[in-house]
Amino acid sequence: MSRIPFSQVLKNASVDIRKEYDRLYTLFYLVKHKGLNLRTWCAIFFTQLPLHGRCISLDDFDSSNNIHFEKAPKDFDINYLIDFCEYSYNIANYEKSKFLGCSTKSYLEQVEKVIEAVGYMAIQKDGVTDFVTKNQAAISVAEIVEPNLSYKVIEYNHHSMMGKLDKKRDFLRAFAHELEPKQSSLEKINKDLKNDLFFLFNNMDIRHNNSDSNNGKKYKEFVDNMNNKELEDWYDYIYKMCLLAFLELEHLERKEQLEKLKEKSK
């Protein structure tokens, strides 16, 4: 399985991280509120910010920490975007209660939307917000599966997917289709995982209509008796098993490369 950059995964899903950066940069540095941009308003209240340390101004803080964001950076990737989100969010988050109110709140919400779209989440520690990947395994898998599946792997974790059994079922069916021709390889690595996963694919209303009593041998009473919450819990569990299966398959490929490397070292 060849690995593709996560930024390309997002691009294939029509999430343009450079455009998102440009929007945030414009809102933070260029759009004016009562004659000043948001960054300038943040600078006014900077010394009251818990993270200012010994710095006497926002300019001092930026200089001391080698912080500089360009409008059109040449070396741009997902990490550049996340760094800017963390910086501007933490600076603006304190100002929101000081003067601009709704304008700053709108900026913070825009950052949160971007973070959500790229599969990250906020964590707080000591009054500072960091943005981390929601599911590193999901991102790792998104980089190795076929492009038509890559964003599905990320999107499955989106909060808007909660309760959408039909859509989750469609995603799992797509993963099953991708894993189907790789069953023999997966069995070599983890036979129990392969057997359990395909049992669930075939008996949990994913590949077959197992809840239809008129569907002969494919009908499974235990599935028909499940409520939506129980079924969704199983789907979420199957999703995690799919991630593991894809990673196990990549490990097999890496292991084969490793064995060749060992041979060369003799």
C-alpha positions, 0 to 999 in steps of 0.5 A: 500500500503506497502512502499519500500525504494527509493533505492530499487526502483532504484535497481529494475530499474537497477540503482545501487547506490553503483556502481555509488558511487564507480565510482565517488569515484574512479574518485575523490580520486584514478584516477591521473591526472598529478600525483595527484588525483582530490581531491588533485588538488581541495585542491590546489585551495581551499582557492580561493573557495567562500565556504571556509569560515574561513577554511585554507585548504580543510583538515581543511574544512573537519574536521570542517564540519565532512566530511569523505567519505569511499571507501566502507561505511557500512551504505550506502543509497541514501543520502550518495550518494547525500552528496558525489555528492554535496561535490565533485561537489562543490569542483571540480566545481571551480577547472575546470577553474584553471588547469585540464580543461577537466578532471574535466569537465568530472567528473562534467558531470559524477556527473550530469549523476548520479544525473539525473539517480536517479531522482534529479536535481541541484539548485544553491544558493549563488554559491553553488550547491545542489541536490534535488528531481525533484518531491517529489510526484513522489518519494513518489508514486514510493515507494508505487506502484508495483515494475514493475511501480515504476521506470516508475513513476520516468522515466516519468520526465526524459528529454529524455521522452520529445516528446515521446508520444508513451512511455508516452502513454504506461506509462499512460496505465500502471498506468490506469491498476493499478488504475482500480481495485481501482476505488471504493476506489478512488471514496470514497476519491475524486469522481471528481478526479476519474471521470476526470481521467478515462474520460481522460484515455478512451478518450485521445488515451491512452486506446483506439485509439480515433484518428481513425475515423474508430473506431466508438463511441470511435473516438473523433474528439477533440483528432484527431484535437490535435497537438503533443504538445497539446496532450503531455501537456494533458499527462503530466497533466494526469500523475500529476493526477495519482500521486495524485490518488496514494497518495490519495489511500495511504492516505485512507489506512493511515486514516483507520490505524489512526481510529484504533489508535484513537480507541485504545486511548479511 
